[in-house]
């Protein structure tokens, strides 16, 4: 039931790992990202594409760098995560109550 959510969360964590490496080492290319993150080449390319489409990074001849909007995107992501965490906690409370009623 939560498998798709878990997979999506894993992908988001991967994107954030790549983003964190970019923040620490920009400009940074794919091979260096692979070394810094231990994430497979094809997965890094996917994360870079997602981050670029979101407007968080941009490619340069020297590697990926943050955009001027990156800080706002990260703040928005943090706000979204707080909302998801609240929803998840509410859902967990309902499940706990339901489980108690079944016992």
N, C-alpha and C positions, 0 to 999 in steps of 0.2 A: 504493500500500500504506500509506503514512503520511499520506495526504491528510486523513483524518478527524482524526488526531492533530494535524496542523498547524492545521487549522481550529479545533479546540478550544483549542489553545494561543493562537491569535490572539484568540479570544473571552476567554480568561482574562486576556490582556494588556490588552485593552480594559477589562475590569472593574477591573483593578488601576489603570489610568490614571484611571478615574473615581474610584476610591477615594482615590487619591493627591490628586486635586483636592479631594475632600471634606475630607480631613485638613488640607490647607493653607488651605481657605477656608470651613470650616463656620461657620454654616449656609449652604448654597449651593443655589440652584434650578437647574432644568434649563437655562434660557437661559444662565446664567452658566457652567454646566458645559460647555455647547456652545462658548462663547467660549474657555474656558480649555484645552479638550482638542482642539478641532477634530474632534470626533466628532459624527456626525449625531444629530439630535434623537431619532429612533426608536431608535437604538442606545444612547443614554444612558438612555432609559426602560427598555430591556431590562436594561442593567447595573444600574440602580437596583433593579429588581425582583429580580434575582438576589442582589444584595448585601443587600437587605432580607430575602429568604427565608432567607439564610444567617445572619441575625442580626447583621450587621456594621454596618448603618446603620438609621436609622429616619427616617420623614418627620416634619417639623414644619411649622407654618404659615410659617416663614421659610426652609425648604429642608431638605435632607438633613443629618443629623448622625450622628456615630458613636454606637454603643451602648456601654454599659459593658463589653460582652464583645468589642469590636472588637480590642483588643490581643491577646487570646488567639486569636482567629480568624486574625489576621495571623501570629502565631507558628506556629500549626498549619499554615497555608499554606506558610510557609517550610520547616517540617519535611517536609511532603509534597513540596515542590519538590526538596529534597535527595534524597529517596528516588527520585523520578522521574529526576533527573539521574544517579544511580548506575545505575538500570536502563537508562537510555538509553546510558550509557557501556559497560555490559556488552554490550548489544545491538550497539553499534557495533564492539566488539572481535570479537564473533562474526562479524559481516559482513566485517570486514577479513580475518580468518582464512579465511573461506569464499572470498572473492575471491582471496586468495593461492593457495589450493588449486586454483582453476580456471585459474590462469595457467600 
